[in-house]
Amino acid sequence: MDSSNPPLHIRMLNERVRAMNQSGGKVLTLSAQEARSLHGEIYDLMATIAGLSKSADSPGTVTSISMDGGGFK
């Protein structure tokens, strides 16, 4: 998945919400298939975020920093 482009069904939902807001609409209805597709994409994104969060929490990388006295004036 390209990080700059949301998945297809999330983009479609965003476009429909934008159109609803511009027209002053109050209700947005999804078909069962649209809801399933959107659910799948949201679930995949949540799983990706959880995996990234878990890998960021694991202390796998050690950063070494060394400093000499330098020449402060």
C-alpha positions, 0 to 999 in steps of 0.5 A: 500500500502506498502511504500517500494514497488511502485504500480505494474504499476509504477514498470512496467513503471520503468522496461520498462524505465530502459530497454529502457535506457540500449538498447539506445531506444528513444521512449516508447509507452504505450497501452491505458490500461497501460496508464489508469492503470498508471494514476490511480496509479499516481492519488491515490498516489497524493491523498494520498500525499495531504491527508498526507500534509493536516493532517500534516498542521492541528494543532491537536497535541500539544507538551508540553516542560518544563524545570527546571533550571537544575544544570549548572556548 
